């Protein structure tokens, strides 16, 4: 993913594809299609924050396949879109970890 192209989407709210998985202990919970805030575009990657849970991580540029806008949801100065990823995020308690996927946007 091109860093300069993502700079235009700083502070956008995005939904991830694949959707992040959440766990309660070892039990996988129902998927929640959370909004994530693009908080920063840094040398190492894109810092995102889950708006509902406050989990934060940095996605490497090689983790992001592409960005797609969501113009119907974008209103009142807020930009929305999707990040199609080569990885899937996992959230369990205070932990957040990343696993690679076999194809962009597809869940593990």
C-alpha positions in Angstrom: 0.0 0.0 0.0 1.2 3.5 -0.9 1.9 5.6 2.2 1.2 8.8 0.4 -2.2 7.5 -0.8 -3.1 6.6 2.8 -2.2 10.1 4.1 -5.4 11.4 2.5 -7.4 9.1 4.8 -5.8 10.2 8.1 -8.6 10.3 10.8 -11.0 8.3 8.5 -13.2 5.7 10.2 -12.7 2.4 8.5 -14.1 -1.1 8.7 -11.6 -4.0 8.3 -11.8 -6.8 5.9 -11.5 -9.4 7.2 -13.3 -8.4 10.3 -11.3 -8.6 13.5 -12.0 -11.7 15.6 -12.7 -11.4 19.3 -12.2 -14.0 22.0 -13.3 -14.6 25.5 -10.6 -16.8 26.7 -10.4 -19.5 24.1 -14.0 -19.0 22.9 -14.4 -17.0 19.7 -17.2 -14.5 20.0 -19.7 -13.3 17.4 -18.1 -11.0 14.8 -18.6 -7.3 15.3 -18.0 -5.0 12.3 -16.3 -2.3 14.3 -15.2 1.1 13.1 -11.5 1.8 13.5 -9.9 5.2 13.4 -6.8 5.8 11.3 -4.8 7.7 14.0 -1.5 8.1 12.3 0.5 7.4 9.2 4.0 6.6 10.4 7.3 5.3 8.9 6.5 1.7 10.1 2.8 1.7 9.1 -0.7 2.9 9.8 -1.8 3.3 13.5 -5.4 2.3 13.9 -7.7 2.4 17.0 -10.8 0.4 17.6 -13.4 3.0 18.5 -15.5 0.7 20.6 -12.8 -1.2 22.5 -9.8 1.3 22.3 -7.4 -1.4 21.2 -4.6 0.1 19.2 -2.1 -1.4 16.7 0.1 -0.5 13.8 -0.5 -2.2 10.5 2.5 -2.5 8.3 2.1 -1.1 4.8 2.5 -4.7 3.5 -0.5 -5.7 5.7 -2.8 -3.4 3.7 -4.0 -4.5 0.3 -6.0 -1.4 -0.4 -8.4 1.3 0.9 -12.0 1.6 -0.4 -14.1 4.7 0.3 -17.6 4.4 1.7 -19.2 7.6 0.4 -22.8 6.7 1.6 -21.6 6.6 5.2 -19.4 9.6 5.0 -21.2 12.6 6.4 -20.7 15.9 8.2 -16.9 16.0 7.6 -16.3 12.4 8.7 -14.8 10.1 6.1 -15.6 6.4 6.2 -14.1 3.5 4.2 -12.7 0.0 4.3 -9.2 -1.4 4.7 -8.8 -4.6 2.8 -6.0 -6.5 4.6 -3.5 -9.3 4.0 -3.9 -10.1 7.8 -6.6 -10.7 10.3 -6.6 -9.0 13.7 -7.5 -10.9 16.8 -8.6 -9.3 20.1 -8.7 -11.2 23.4 -9.0 -9.2 26.6 -6.3 -6.5 26.5 -4.3 -8.3 23.9 -4.4 -7.7 20.1 -2.4 -9.9 17.7 -2.2 -10.3 13.9 -2.2 -13.4 11.7 -1.6 -13.5 8.0 -4.4 -14.6 5.7 -4.1 -16.6 2.5 -6.0 -14.0 0.4 -6.6 -10.3 0.9 -9.9 -9.6 2.7 -10.6 -13.3 3.5 -10.9 -14.5 7.1 -8.7 -17.2 8.4 
